[in-house]
Amino acid sequence: MYGVLITFLVDKGVYQWSAAEMGWLIGIPVLTGALMRTPMGIITDRYGGRIVFPALMLLAALPMYLTSYADSFVGFLAAGLGFGLSGAGFAVGVSYVPLWFKRDRQGTALGAFGIGNMGAAVTSVLAPITLAWLTNGETDLEGWRTLPKLYALALVVTAVLFFVIAPTKLTEGAPKQTLGQRLAPLKNTRVWRFGLYYFFAFGGFVGLAVWLIPYYVNVYSISLITAGLIAAIFSLPAALIRVFGGWASDRWGARTIMYVALIAGLVCLVLLFVPRMEIYLPGENVAASRAGTVTAVAADQMDQIVVGNDTYKLRPAAEVRGLHNDSGERLLVFPIVSSWEDPIVQVGDQVEKGQILARGFSHIYFQANMWIFTGLIFLVGIMMGMGTAAVFKHVADYFPTNVGVVGGTVGVLGALGGF
């Protein structure tokens, strides 16, 4: 929600925040959720998800509600720190969900739980539309203040329903463990390796989900609503595929799925390295092969220079396609290179051998077509969804009695990757 809201407020001129300030505001809830995952995992192992989950949602609902009264950078930052607690709910679910399933089905179950990430997709679609409605088509910009209240209400309702419907179940023997016993698995290097996997898989998902909307708005100059719809092409499949990723991890092993997801995702990300850009570079100059007098410089097309009996052909300067005149209607997959020479001599000039007659220029334009970019982002999301499901299959397999603390710690590293 914060990514959409902050982008809206800056785009409409309600607040004049810099790109760095926007980054802090959008990222700070992610940081809070990350740092609180291990404590929430420990508490869930001790008291159970039925109590901890509703308590966490109610606690996050208050700062979410207070966001509607924020009116400064510090106010928004403080509110984000508060409702970012909701991000720690993932550690609660990771501890609570596997208790209901046998080991050979825990991957699928955790994958189904991970579908909750589709909330990012739903938000990217509905939040811009809701903001447009709340602000009466952007004529009453103060209407945005109702949006955080709606999200706070959703948190409260969900907390109550979960407490009423969800049964109580604790990890066998977990309530009797001391804090030292609960933290003992963190000495195992395998925990931190799983965290590294999750750092790239889930951290990448969070980072892209948060930044795709402002990226589309700023780079491709599309509306906030359109950007939200396109961003959902990334976040929605990434969430839904987690069920298949969990099932595949049960079927073929989490290690295999993890490696496939990381390698395929890396290939797609490499293809996304080059940004939309245009570059002007010095080109190959045209020099006189012998001394003489310039007798002609074609004035109509500027396509040749005559020195004595020697004629030097030039490539005329044509209109180049670039950021200033590319509407995006024409699909350009590969970079376009344009080269030309501009005469720097005039008729009657005496030139020496080797003297430059025309300067060369080159122009490189890479469109980074929005739909090609979106297609690659879609594939990246699929791989990240598969990878995140595989990680927690690993956690449930290797640490069945400490899923809360281990899953929380792995979640910390993953969320920090998003920050």
C-alpha distance (Angstrom), angle and dihedral (degrees) to the residues before:
residue distance angle dihedral
M1 . . .
Y2 3.80 . .
G3 3.80 94.0 .
V4 3.80 91.4 55.6
L5 3.80 94.1 41.7
I6 3.81 96.2 48.0
T7 3.81 91.5 46.5
F8 3.81 90.2 50.0
L9 3.81 94.1 49.3
V10 3.80 93.2 49.5
D11 3.80 95.5 40.6
K12 3.82 91.2 52.7
G13 3.80 93.2 45.7
V14 3.81 95.8 -115.6
Y15 3.81 89.0 129.5
Q16 3.80 128.4 17.7
W17 3.79 99.7 -141.3
S18 3.79 121.9 160.6
A19 3.80 123.2 -124.4
A20 3.81 89.4 -101.5
E21 3.80 92.1 52.2
M22 3.79 90.5 48.2
G23 3.79 88.5 51.9
W24 3.79 91.8 54.1
L25 3.79 93.8 46.9
I26 3.79 93.7 48.0
G27 3.79 94.5 42.6
I28 3.81 102.3 42.1
P29 3.85 96.1 77.8
V30 3.80 87.8 52.7
L31 3.81 89.9 53.3
T32 3.80 93.4 50.9
G33 3.78 92.2 48.5
A34 3.79 90.2 48.9
L35 3.79 97.1 50.8
M36 3.80 93.2 47.1
R37 3.80 97.3 51.5
T38 3.79 97.8 87.0
P39 3.83 94.0 48.3
M40 3.80 90.0 46.9
G41 3.79 90.8 49.8
I42 3.81 91.2 52.4
I43 3.80 92.5 47.0
T44 3.82 91.4 48.0
D45 3.81 92.0 52.1
R46 3.80 87.2 53.5
Y47 3.81 103.8 40.8
G48 3.80 105.2 17.1
G49 3.77 134.6 -114.7
R50 3.81 95.4 -88.5
I51 3.80 90.5 69.5
V52 3.80 102.4 30.0
F53 3.81 98.6 47.2
P54 3.84 96.8 55.8
A55 3.81 91.7 41.2
L56 3.80 91.1 53.2
M57 3.80 93.4 48.4
L58 3.79 92.5 48.9
L59 3.79 90.6 48.6
A60 3.82 91.3 51.4
A61 3.81 92.7 46.1
L62 3.82 93.1 69.1
P63 3.84 98.5 60.2
M64 3.80 88.5 39.3
Y65 3.80 88.9 57.7
L66 3.81 91.9 45.1
T67 3.81 89.9 55.2
S68 3.79 87.0 78.0
Y69 3.82 88.6 66.3
A70 3.81 96.9 46.2
D71 3.79 114.2 117.7
S72 3.80 105.4 168.4
F73 3.77 141.2 47.8
V74 3.81 91.1 -101.9
G75 3.80 91.4 48.9
F76 3.79 92.9 52.9
L77 3.80 90.5 44.3
A78 3.82 92.3 53.0
A79 3.80 92.3 47.0
G80 3.80 90.7 50.2
L81 3.78 90.7 51.1
G82 3.79 88.8 54.0
F83 3.77 104.5 45.8
G84 3.80 90.3 39.1
L85 3.81 83.6 82.4
S86 3.79 87.0 82.5
G87 3.80 88.3 71.0
A88 3.80 88.9 67.4
G89 3.79 88.0 65.5
F90 3.78 88.6 87.8
A91 3.81 90.5 69.5
V92 3.80 88.9 52.3
G93 3.79 92.2 53.7
V94 3.79 94.1 44.6
S95 3.80 89.0 57.0
Y96 3.81 95.4 42.0
V97 3.82 104.3 42.3
P98 3.86 102.0 57.2
L99 3.81 91.0 56.1
W100 3.79 90.2 76.4
F101 3.81 98.7 52.4
K102 3.77 140.2 60.9
R103 3.77 118.4 -109.5
D104 3.82 95.1 -101.7
R105 3.82 90.6 57.2
Q106 3.78 101.1 39.5
G107 3.79 93.5 92.6
T108 3.79 91.4 56.8
A109 3.81 91.4 44.7
L110 3.79 93.4 50.7
G111 3.79 89.6 46.0
A112 3.80 89.6 54.4
F113 3.79 89.4 49.2
G114 3.80 88.5 51.8
I115 3.80 89.9 61.2
G116 3.78 83.0 84.9
N117 3.79 85.5 83.2
M118 3.78 86.5 75.7
G119 3.79 84.1 80.7
A120 3.80 84.7 82.8
A121 3.81 89.4 57.1
V122 3.79 93.5 45.9
T123 3.79 90.2 49.2
S124 3.80 93.5 48.7
V125 3.81 88.9 54.6
L126 3.80 103.2 36.5
A127 3.81 102.3 33.5
P128 3.85 95.4 64.7
I129 3.81 90.6 45.6
T130 3.80 90.8 47.5
L131 3.80 91.3 48.9
A132 3.80 90.6 51.7
W133 3.80 89.1 51.6
L134 3.81 95.5 44.6
T135 3.81 91.5 50.0
N136 3.83 93.8 47.0
G137 3.76 93.6 -115.0
E138 3.82 91.4 -35.7
T139 3.81 93.0 -59.2
D140 3.82 93.2 112.6
L141 3.80 104.0 39.8
E142 3.81 93.6 178.6
G143 3.78 87.1 71.6
W144 3.81 88.3 84.6
R145 3.80 88.5 82.6
T146 3.79 90.7 77.1
L147 3.81 93.0 62.3
P148 3.84 97.0 73.0
K149 3.81 89.2 47.5
L150 3.80 90.2 55.8
Y151 3.80 91.1 50.8
A152 3.81 90.8 47.8
L153 3.80 89.6 52.2
A154 3.81 90.3 50.5
L155 3.82 90.0 53.0
V156 3.81 92.4 50.9
V157 3.81 94.0 47.4
T158 3.81 91.7 47.3
A159 3.81 91.6 48.9
V160 3.80 92.4 52.6
L161 3.81 94.0 45.9
F162 3.80 92.4 48.1
F163 3.79 92.8 50.6
V164 3.79 91.9 48.8
I165 3.81 97.8 43.9
A166 3.82 106.5 31.6
P167 3.82 117.5 84.6
T168 3.79 124.2 -135.8
K169 3.80 119.0 -102.7
L170 3.81 129.9 159.0
T171 3.79 132.7 -167.2
E172 3.79 108.1 -95.7
G173 3.80 109.1 -96.7
A174 3.80 93.6 -2.2
P175 3.83 97.8 114.2
K176 3.83 90.0 59.4
Q177 3.80 95.4 52.7
T178 3.78 120.0 107.4
L179 3.79 120.8 -128.4
G180 3.79 89.6 -103.6
Q181 3.79 91.1 53.9
R182 3.79 91.1 48.8
L183 3.80 91.9 52.0
A184 3.81 95.3 42.8
P185 3.85 94.7 92.9
L186 3.80 89.4 62.3
K187 3.80 88.2 74.4
N188 3.79 88.1 68.4
T189 3.81 111.1 96.2
R190 3.80 88.9 -146.2
V191 3.82 88.8 72.9
W192 3.78 91.7 58.5
R193 3.79 92.2 45.0
F194 3.79 89.3 54.7
G195 3.80 87.1 48.1
L196 3.79 90.1 54.3
Y197 3.80 90.5 52.4
Y198 3.78 90.0 49.6
F199 3.80 91.6 45.8
F200 3.79 88.8 65.5
A201 3.81 99.7 33.5
F202 3.79 103.0 42.7
G203 3.79 96.9 20.7
G204 3.77 89.7 55.9
F205 3.80 90.7 48.5
V206 3.81 93.1 51.7
G207 3.79 93.5 45.2
L208 3.79 93.4 50.5
A209 3.80 94.6 41.5
V210 3.81 90.2 54.0
W211 3.80 97.8 43.2
L212 3.81 104.2 35.6
I213 3.81 95.2 82.1
P214 3.83 96.5 52.4
Y215 3.82 88.5 40.9
Y216 3.80 92.8 55.8
V217 3.81 91.5 44.5
N218 3.81 95.0 49.3
V219 3.82 101.5 35.8
Y220 3.80 102.3 35.4
S221 3.83 97.5 28.3
I222 3.80 95.5 -131.7
S223 3.80 127.6 145.6
L224 3.79 122.8 -87.2
I225 3.81 91.8 -113.5
T226 3.81 92.8 51.2
A227 3.80 90.7 46.2
G228 3.79 90.0 52.6
L229 3.79 92.4 51.4
I230 3.80 92.4 49.2
A231 3.81 93.1 45.1
A232 3.80 88.1 56.3
I233 3.81 87.4 65.5
F234 3.80 84.9 71.0
S235 3.80 104.3 37.4
L236 3.82 101.7 38.3
P237 3.84 98.3 55.1
A238 3.82 89.7 40.1
A239 3.80 88.9 59.6
L240 3.80 97.8 41.0
I241 3.80 94.1 48.1
R242 3.79 90.7 61.6
V243 3.80 90.2 82.3
F244 3.78 90.5 57.1
G245 3.80 89.8 42.6
G246 3.79 90.5 54.3
W247 3.80 92.5 46.2
A248 3.80 91.3 47.3
S249 3.81 89.5 50.2
D250 3.81 89.5 53.5
R251 3.80 90.1 47.1
W252 3.82 104.2 41.5
G253 3.77 103.7 12.8
A254 3.78 132.3 -89.2
R255 3.80 93.4 -106.4
T256 3.81 93.4 59.6
I257 3.80 93.6 47.3
M258 3.79 91.4 46.1
Y259 3.79 94.5 53.6
V260 3.81 93.1 45.4
A261 3.81 91.2 50.0
L262 3.80 95.3 46.9
I263 3.80 95.6 46.3
A264 3.81 95.5 44.6
G265 3.80 91.3 44.7
L266 3.80 90.9 50.4
V267 3.81 91.4 53.3
C268 3.81 91.0 53.1
L269 3.80 92.1 46.8
V270 3.80 91.3 52.0
L271 3.81 88.1 56.2
L272 3.80 88.3 53.5
F273 3.80 94.9 52.5
V274 3.81 96.0 94.0
P275 3.82 110.7 77.3
R276 3.77 128.6 -149.1
M277 3.79 103.5 -80.3
E278 3.78 150.5 138.8
I279 3.80 125.6 -145.4
Y280 3.80 131.8 -166.7
L281 3.81 114.2 -152.6
P282 3.80 136.7 175.7
G283 3.80 110.1 -96.3
E284 3.79 135.5 -161.6
N285 3.80 112.3 -55.9
V286 3.82 125.4 -139.9
A287 3.83 112.7 -124.9
A288 3.80 131.6 -172.2
S289 3.79 113.4 -101.7
R290 3.83 91.0 -154.6
A291 3.80 139.0 8.3
G292 3.79 119.9 -87.9
T293 3.77 148.4 112.2
V294 3.79 123.4 -65.5
T295 3.79 105.5 -118.6
A296 3.80 100.8 171.6
V297 3.76 140.6 18.5
A298 3.81 107.6 -178.3
A299 3.78 104.4 -117.6
D300 3.77 99.0 -170.9
Q301 3.81 102.3 57.2
M302 3.80 101.3 0.1
D303 3.80 88.0 -130.2
Q304 3.81 102.9 135.3
I305 3.79 145.9 25.5
V306 3.82 123.6 -153.1
V307 3.80 120.1 -152.7
G308 3.80 111.5 179.4
N309 3.79 104.9 -53.2
D310 3.81 94.4 -19.5
T311 3.79 122.9 97.5
Y312 3.80 120.7 -160.5
K313 3.80 115.8 -160.4
L314 3.79 116.9 -143.5
R315 3.77 131.8 -161.5
P316 3.80 105.9 -122.1
A317 3.78 120.6 -126.7
A318 3.78 108.3 -104.9
E319 3.78 127.3 -172.3
V320 3.77 106.4 -80.7
R321 3.76 123.8 -144.0
G322 3.78 112.1 -123.9
L323 3.77 145.4 138.4
H324 3.81 90.3 -67.7
N325 3.81 96.3 60.2
D326 3.82 107.4 19.9
S327 3.79 111.0 110.7
G328 3.80 91.4 -178.6
E329 3.80 92.8 -120.9
R330 3.80 91.7 117.4
L331 3.79 114.9 65.4
L332 3.80 111.5 -129.9
V333 3.78 112.4 -175.1
F334 3.79 98.9 173.9
P335 3.82 131.5 38.8
I336 3.82 116.9 -85.5
V337 3.80 117.3 -134.3
S338 3.81 121.0 -160.8
S339 3.82 123.4 -175.2
W340 3.80 132.5 -176.9
E341 3.81 143.7 152.3
D342 3.80 128.3 -125.9
P343 3.85 118.3 -155.1
I344 3.80 115.8 -120.2
V345 3.83 97.3 -177.1
Q346 3.80 132.2 75.2
V347 3.80 134.8 -146.5
G348 3.80 109.9 -77.8
D349 3.80 96.1 28.1
Q350 3.80 116.2 136.3
V351 3.80 110.6 -133.9
E352 3.76 132.4 -169.2
K353 3.77 127.4 -138.8
G354 3.79 109.3 -78.9
Q355 3.80 94.0 17.3
I356 3.80 114.3 142.0
L357 3.79 113.0 -107.6
A358 3.81 99.2 176.9
R359 3.78 134.4 16.0
G360 3.79 117.8 -127.2
F361 3.79 123.5 -136.6
S362 3.80 134.0 -174.1
H363 3.78 129.3 -163.6
I364 3.81 123.5 -164.4
Y365 3.79 120.0 -167.7
F366 3.80 125.6 -176.4
Q367 3.78 112.9 -172.4
A368 3.82 97.7 -165.6
N369 3.79 86.3 -154.5
M370 3.78 111.0 -133.1
W371 3.80 94.9 -129.5
I372 3.80 94.5 48.0
F373 3.80 87.9 48.2
T374 3.81 90.2 49.3
G375 3.80 92.2 48.4
L376 3.79 91.5 54.0
I377 3.80 90.9 45.3
F378 3.81 88.4 52.4
L379 3.81 90.4 55.4
V380 3.80 91.1 46.3
G381 3.80 89.5 53.1
I382 3.80 91.6 51.4
M383 3.79 91.3 52.1
M384 3.80 92.9 46.0
G385 3.80 91.0 50.8
M386 3.80 90.9 51.0
G387 3.79 91.3 47.0
T388 3.79 96.0 50.3
A389 3.80 91.1 50.9
A390 3.80 90.8 50.9
V391 3.81 92.7 51.1
F392 3.78 94.4 58.5
K393 3.77 92.0 44.4
H394 3.81 83.8 59.8
V395 3.81 90.8 50.1
A396 3.81 94.0 49.9
D397 3.82 91.5 46.9
Y398 3.79 98.5 48.7
F399 3.82 101.4 32.4
P400 3.82 107.1 30.2
T401 3.82 94.5 156.2
N402 3.81 96.3 42.6
V403 3.78 102.5 42.0
G404 3.79 91.7 130.2
V405 3.79 99.7 57.2
V406 3.81 95.3 34.1
G407 3.79 93.7 43.8
G408 3.79 89.8 46.1
T409 3.79 92.5 51.6
V410 3.79 92.4 46.8
G411 3.79 87.4 48.2
V412 3.81 90.8 52.4
L413 3.78 91.4 57.3
G414 3.79 92.0 44.9
A415 3.78 94.4 50.3
L416 3.81 90.7 46.0
G417 3.79 86.2 57.4
G418 3.80 87.8 58.6
F419 3.78 91.8 48.9
